[in-house]
Amino acid sequence: MFDRHRKTALVTGASSGMGKDIAKRLIQDGYQVYVAARRIDRMEDLARLGARPLRMDISRNEEIEAAVAAILAEVGGVDVLVNNAGFGLYGPVEDVGIDEARYQFEVNVFGPARLTQLLLPAMREKKAGTIVNITSMGGKIYTLLGAWYHATKHALEGWSDSLRLELAPFGIKVVVIEPGLIETGFGDVVAETLLKRSGTGAYAEVSQTVATATRAAYGHGRGSDPRVIADVVATAVGSARPRTRYAAGKYAKTMIAIRKWFGDRMFDRIILSQMR
């Protein structure tokens, strides 16, 4: 049983990649950690380290409510919530079905929002807590064929900023973390679904180009280790006054700065030049 008097965290999307490393780091730092994902079996290593796995499909309200009910019953709430679960949907706007687009928003925006809603009352009662929302450098920039993905990440950024203001009077901190290119399975998943959807037809050529570039960018030692993001999360939750956002990992600070200081037309040219 977890102890109601110890610091407690919940990390979503903990079955792989950044979520798994974030959970490991928080355990190392002394937190008792709930870890949530669709596949319980992929969190067995975290369970051996002392984490408590919860089955949660972040797009299903009944599973979110069941997971929160279990946490509240055992420890009364969490001190740290890390909204990490998410995925990337790439494809031409014309080719992506609206139901697919809605699902992208369910996973990347509405699921984390619902989870946050359910855990907030206990945080307000304690007048303390930290909510960490993992967005992406894609919450500040854009890429070719990434309209729906970037829409969700931009939305999560704006949602987080407003949430930060409304929770400040209750002593609850809201932090945004914007990972850059991280060594995860993101590239292969994006490329595979993109080609399945748009590998033929009007957008075939650009889809092939984007898929090839995306596959080459991930999983070949060209990105940052997920532990980079775990370290940033640890820094944020351990600070009495964390920054409002942290950009971390390969290209994150550079790409965000280019977009900010050089403007859209220059950024367009830079993105398109990488697709040749």
Order of alpha helices (4+ residues) and beta strands (2+ residues): beta-alpha-beta-alpha-beta-alpha-beta-alpha-alpha-beta-alpha-beta-alpha-alpha-alpha-beta-alpha
